[in-house]
Amino acid sequence: MPYPKLTVDIKKIKYNCSRLVKESAGKGIEVAGVTKVVCGNPNIAQALVDSGIKIIADSRVENLKKLSEIKCKKMLLRIPMPSQADDVVRYSDIVLVSEIFTIKKLSEQAHNQKKVIDLILMIDLGDLREGLFYENEILKTVSEITHLKNIKLLGLGTNLSCYGAVIPSREILEKLVLIKNKIKNLFNIDLEILSGGNSGSIRLFEDNQIPAGINQLRLGASIILGIGIDHLPIEGLSAEIFILEAEIIELRKKPSKPVGKQGLDAFGNKPVFIDMGIRSRAICAIGRQDVNPEDISPFNDKIIILGGSSDHLILDVTDSEKKFEVGDTVKFRINYGGCLSLMTSPYVHKEFSDSASSVDF
Ligand SMILES: *Cc1c(COP(=O)(O)O)cnc(C)c1O
């Protein structure tokens, strides 16, 4: 088996997905399953569809294109580049939008391709990433959309806890319902969808804090990693779905402080070293080109990650009870950022297991 290897426990993903789909349905909420943290991986997308997902959402058109064969609606999460309007229309059914310039391009393209595209107009409720912030802008955009061909304003959406780290709350989401009502009164349009955010919004399930009217969530991290707001595990969901394994290519006893006058490292930083004497150091064949060392942690808690460069990960294995040799592998847990980059790296081999796995290190 080639390394580095990332093993994905599909069974746990299916478990998380079915649970969230069922729990959301009980609250009148449909789940769009988000695949961007796994680079639009078709195996994982299929697992979501097998677990009751009817809409797959991703931030990249290129990922939606990879998923063309999978039978479900495709939603583009990142507001589109105007220059990509043709592919956006070709590979998506639902598009999150905020700029009228781009919406007009989508309308033209949809007309050319004889398609109708559903739009979700993004409203910025304070997180300060995408979306219209001021009410007059929202109403003006809605008014302009009503004059455009081959597009349908399906609903409104918002995204929180991403850039500004704003915690989703009932009060914040109620604003979305108010805007929907205003649009109904002014334009006589009854919007079908209010898309109330990402995995961070699941915290509102607990005390029934999701306002009536919110009927969609776009969930990635919760399904695929079992985490929600502040990257904390969500109770009742499976975690440890991914195991990273990297191979040791050098194992040597060396001093813990570099020898010689120190300048900057490979990334322009000035590293600081503590003298711990002579230590056993293992170099694994994986690097920052695949993952940031800060985004992984060894299952064996006696192993210390010392750092890494583009293609090397350096570990201190002195205190490990298990004695390693060159050619052995070391197993790691990964976080959100680690999943994102490892799934994107073409150098990392992905293995999908549909049976329960046990970790021995
Ligand atoms: C990433 C993203 C999501 C999903 O977020 P998770 O935290 O992974 O659930 C939902 N909506 C938008 C617009 C996103 O960019």
The ligand as a Gaussian input file, in Angstrom:
#p B3LYP/6-31G(d) Opt

LIG

0 1
 C      -18.312000      25.642000       3.989000
 C      -19.662000      26.134000       3.861000
 C      -20.710000      25.438000       4.462000
 C      -20.499000      24.189000       5.288000
 O      -19.815000      24.473000       6.465000
 P      -19.507000      23.327000       7.541000
 O      -18.981000      24.088000       8.704000
 O      -18.498000      22.430000       6.934000
 O      -20.782000      22.647000       7.831000
 C      -21.988000      25.937000       4.310000
 N      -22.224000      27.053000       3.590000
 C      -21.238000      27.752000       2.987000
 C      -21.581000      28.976000       2.213000
 C      -19.917000      27.320000       3.101000
 O      -18.960000      28.007000       2.503000

